[in-house]
Amino acid sequence: MDIIKKSLLLLYSSIIISSLTSCGYQFQGSGSILPEDIKTVAIPVVKNRSTETGLGPELTEKLRSRFERYGVVKVVDDVASADAVLDTQIVDVYTQVRDVTGATDIALEQDLIMLVSSELKRRSGQVLWRNDRLAIRETFAGSKDVVVTTSSSFRQSGIDGSTLGSLGNREVSRGQQRLALSDMMDEASRLIYEDSVAADF
């Protein structure tokens, strides 16, 4: 009896999986929209045209990690041996005030916007994918009065809740902005990978 139940369970499982894939569903990272001959990709250091320092190498590492995670294409160091090259640049990073106090005009929350341009092309120069208007937005606290100390972002900051009061608004704002930038680069690498490589879901 147990053998019959196991057989039926396996049969039902295979039917469900095949029906999901036939309806267009795929597991994340399992597919590719790239031509079949594109097996390797080089990811040169991201160019940073913004005034924020250190973003180029950080986004480069996040992109390489994202591409290597699923193994759809192999990341290689040498552009000359790659089937395709992913060129990316951070065009700009700027803030917009989202909310201010009525009495002192102190920015309580600010929106941080990062503009990214990215292009995947064959070594011959043929463009396989391009997005030169990728915009990532994140809101961060501009004042210690609105920092949510229970949030995961604050816990990652390394600041103890008890010492928050001793910091000035500028120090808090800068720390929150830096965490927002890190999250934004994670998001940029995800979007670039999914749009340029991963099959449509």
C-alpha positions in Angstrom: 0.0 0.0 0.0 2.8 2.4 0.8 4.4 1.8 -2.6 1.1 2.7 -4.3 0.8 5.9 -2.3 4.4 6.9 -3.1 3.9 6.2 -6.8 0.7 8.3 -6.8 2.5 11.1 -5.0 5.4 11.1 -7.5 2.9 11.0 -10.4 0.9 14.0 -9.0 4.2 15.9 -8.4 5.4 15.5 -11.9 2.0 16.5 -13.3 2.0 19.7 -11.2 5.6 20.6 -12.2 5.0 20.0 -15.9 1.8 22.0 -15.8 3.5 24.9 -14.2 6.3 24.9 -16.7 3.9 24.5 -19.6 2.0 27.6 -18.4 5.2 29.7 -18.6 6.3 29.5 -14.9 10.0 29.0 -14.3 12.1 28.9 -11.1 14.0 32.1 -10.5 17.3 32.1 -12.3 16.6 28.9 -14.2 16.1 30.3 -17.6 17.8 32.7 -20.1 16.7 35.0 -22.9 20.3 35.2 -24.2 21.2 33.5 -27.5 22.5 30.0 -27.1 26.1 30.9 -28.0 26.4 33.3 -25.1 28.0 31.2 -22.4 30.4 33.6 -20.7 30.2 37.3 -19.7 32.8 39.8 -18.6 31.8 42.5 -16.1 34.3 45.4 -16.1 34.4 47.7 -13.1 31.3 49.9 -13.1 32.0 53.6 -14.0 30.9 56.0 -11.4 30.0 59.5 -12.6 28.3 60.5 -9.4 29.8 62.5 -6.6 29.4 59.5 -4.2 32.8 57.8 -3.8 33.4 54.0 -3.8 30.2 53.0 -5.6 31.8 51.6 -8.7 33.7 48.7 -7.2 30.7 47.9 -4.8 28.2 47.7 -7.6 30.6 45.7 -9.7 30.9 43.1 -7.0 27.2 42.9 -6.5 26.7 42.4 -10.3 29.3 39.7 -10.5 27.8 37.9 -7.5 24.3 38.1 -9.0 25.4 36.7 -12.3 27.5 33.9 -10.7 24.6 32.9 -8.3 22.5 31.0 -10.9 25.2 29.8 -13.3 23.2 30.6 -16.4 26.3 32.3 -17.8 29.9 32.1 -16.5 31.5 35.3 -15.3 35.1 35.6 -16.6 37.7 38.3 -15.9 39.2 38.6 -19.4 37.1 40.6 -21.8 38.9 39.0 -24.7 37.7 35.5 -23.8 34.1 36.5 -23.0 31.2 35.9 -25.4 29.5 39.1 -24.1 30.5 42.2 -22.0 28.3 44.0 -19.5 29.2 47.7 -19.3 27.5 49.6 -16.5 27.8 53.1 -15.2 26.3 55.0 -12.3 25.1 58.2 -14.0 24.0 60.2 -10.9 23.0 59.9 -7.3 20.9 62.7 -5.8 18.4 63.4 -3.0 15.0 65.0 -2.8 13.4 66.2 0.4 10.3 64.1 1.1 9.1 65.5 4.5 10.2 68.4 6.7 9.3 69.7 10.1 7.0 72.7 10.1 8.9 74.8 12.6 12.6 74.3 11.7 12.4 73.0 8.1 14.7 70.1 9.1 14.4 67.3 6.5 12.8 64.4 8.3 12.8 62.0 5.3 14.6 62.2 2.0 14.4 60.2 -1.2 17.7 59.0 -2.6 17.7 58.4 -6.4 20.3 56.5 -8.3 20.4 56.6 -12.1 22.1 53.7 -13.8 22.9 52.9 -17.4 23.8 49.4 -18.4 24.4 47.5 -21.7 25.1 43.9 -22.5 26.8 43.3 -25.9 28.8 40.8 -27.8 32.5 41.4 -28.2 31.7 42.3 -31.8 29.7 45.2 -30.5 26.2 43.9 -31.2 23.9 45.0 -28.4 22.0 42.2 -26.8 20.2 44.3 -24.1 20.3 47.9 -23.0 18.7 50.1 -20.3 20.1 53.6 -20.1 17.4 55.0 -17.9 17.3 52.6 -14.8 16.2 54.6 -11.8 16.3 53.2 -8.2 14.7 55.1 -5.4 15.0 54.6 -1.6 13.7 56.7 1.3 16.0 57.3 4.3 15.7 59.2 7.6 17.1 62.7 7.5 16.7 63.2 11.2 17.4 61.0 14.3 13.8 61.8 15.4 12.4 59.6 12.6 14.8 56.7 12.6 13.1 53.4 13.2 15.5 51.7 15.6 13.7 48.3 15.2 14.1 48.2 11.5 16.6 45.8 9.8 18.3 48.8 8.2 19.1 50.4 11.5 20.3 47.1 13.0 22.7 46.8 10.0 24.1 50.3 10.7 26.1 49.2 13.8 24.7 52.0 15.8 23.4 51.2 19.2 19.9 52.6 19.9 21.1 54.0 23.2 23.8 56.1 21.5 21.5 57.5 18.8 20.7 60.5 20.9 24.3 61.6 21.1 24.6 61.8 17.3 23.8 64.9 15.3 21.2 64.8 12.6 23.8 65.1 9.9 25.7 62.0 11.1 22.5 60.0 11.4 21.3 61.2 7.9 24.7 60.2 6.3 24.6 56.8 7.9 21.1 56.1 6.8 21.9 57.3 3.3 24.9 54.9 3.1 22.6 52.0 4.1 20.1 53.1 1.5 22.8 53.2 -1.2 23.8 49.6 -0.4 20.2 48.5 -0.7 19.8 50.4 -4.0 22.9 48.7 -5.5 21.4 45.3 -4.5 18.2 46.3 -6.3 20.1 47.6 -9.4 22.1 44.3 -9.7 18.9 42.3 -9.4 17.1 44.3 -12.1 20.0 44.3 -14.5 20.4 40.6 -14.2 16.7 39.8 -14.5 16.2 42.1 -17.5 19.3 41.1 -19.4 19.6 37.4 -18.7 16.7 35.8 -16.9 13.7 34.5 -18.8 10.5 36.3 -18.5 8.3 35.0 -15.7 
